[in-house]
Amino acid sequence: MKFPRCHPSAGWFTLALLASAIPTLAAGVANWPQWRGPAQNGSTVTGSYPTDLGADQILWKAPLPGKGCSTPIVWNQRIYVTAPVDGKDALIAFDWSGKKLWQTVFAGETPGRHRNGSGSNPSPVTDGQSIFVNFKSGRLAAVSLDGTVRWQSDLAEKYGPVKLFWDYGTSPVLTKSSVVIARMHQGESWLAAFDKVTGALRWKTPRNYETPKEVDNGYTTPLVIQHEGREALLTWGAQHLTLHDAADGGLVWSCGGFNPDATPLWPAVATPAVANGMAVVCFGRADRGLPRLHGIKLGGSGDVTKSHRAWMREDAGSFVPSPVEYKGLIYILSDRGQVECIDPLTGRTLWSDALPRASSNFYASPMIANGILYAAREDGTVFVARIEGGYQFLSENKFEDRVIASIVPVGDRLLVRGEANLYCVAVR
């Protein structure tokens, strides 16, 4: 069913209720330990960040040794980013001034196929003890904060190469004891956990579904959530949303029914967003004018396909950029720059607007920092807009590089990872 759009004023009461119910991160958080941030939601409520990202606001620019599309992470004012070095997979560390501290180089890179892809698409993740990296080549590794390799494993050698139409982009995530990898492709698909300390396989759960052509291809990243007081992994791909127990990988529940017409060529690219007990899932091909957006209630057990689908829309969504959760609301940036503020409980649009159009698309997932939306277009143009209390366009900023990685807000600075350079921007 479809829902009508609401005028912005129609959503204020709902917005106020939701915002008051959402816990916020503690003040002073100055780390961005994974692709979508500390809460895996693509946003932060702390910090003061620039709305003008022009040349005068760039504190420093550090060259990168090769084309990578992963998002940097930050831990205790150290920046970690993956990129190829002389045709080999590598992890690079920078200090807070942009000085390169070290680089750890592994074996040969498997380059990207897509113009906006690379062998370094997956973003690193850290628990403050190790940095965990994964590459298109199949290499999974744990690296200490000084660059020493603690362990590494060749997943392609153990389980075969990834068979995706485009480039592998699923980032690793961390539970209390494990680093977890999802492989959803044309072949044996699975979710697997490896011991953070030793790299030993703790569990590996099959995740195989019969799908139309290419719909089995998944590029999304699992979300670590709580289910009945236990860690669980919410995983989207192969037209199924599944929840797995983080301790043993066991399937808790599964929701299908996303593709009743068996439409081919609909891979899962955008990672879901979670708010107020709801998962908001983008599907379809918004880049081709065929978006789908689903609201799925979290909880339950077994097959929840019929019982837990709260709503569905065919007029909103995104193909590549992942939604953002901010203060209980969901913000969706479409591939062509449409911005929607959505109530996750009902699926209704509270307001919508659009960023300036061009021939280029949006591939980077948007980020919200203290009420400000940052959206990077593939041609290196970064747009800034205020999104609390409605939409207000603030600025358009052009960088020298193409930008595919998400922007990182931490310590009142923004990190913008281009194909050739890493930029640091702040109010000066």
Buried (B, 14 or more C-beta within 10 A) or exposed (E): EEBEBBEBEBBEEBBEEBBEEBEEBEEEBBBBBBBBBBBBBBBBBBBEBBBEBEEEBBBBBBEBBBBBBBBBBBBEBBBBBBBBBEEBBBBBBBEBEBEBBEBBBBEBBBBBEBEBBBBBBBBBBBBEEBBBBBBBBBBBBBBEBEBEBBBBBBBBEEBEBBBBBBBBBBBBBBBEBBBBBBBBBBBEBBBBBBBBEEBEEBBBBEBEBEBBBBBBBBBBBBBBBEBEEEBBBBBBBBBBBBBBBBBEBEBBBBBBBBBEEEBEEBBBBBBBBBBBEBBBBBBBBBBEEBBBBBBBBBBBEEEBBEEBBBBBBEEBBBBBBBBBBBBBBBBBBBBBBBBBBBBBBBBBBBBBBEBEEEEBBBBBBBBBBBBBBBBBBBBBBBBBBBBBEBBEBBEBBEBEBBBBBBBBBBBBBBBBBBBBBBBBBBEE
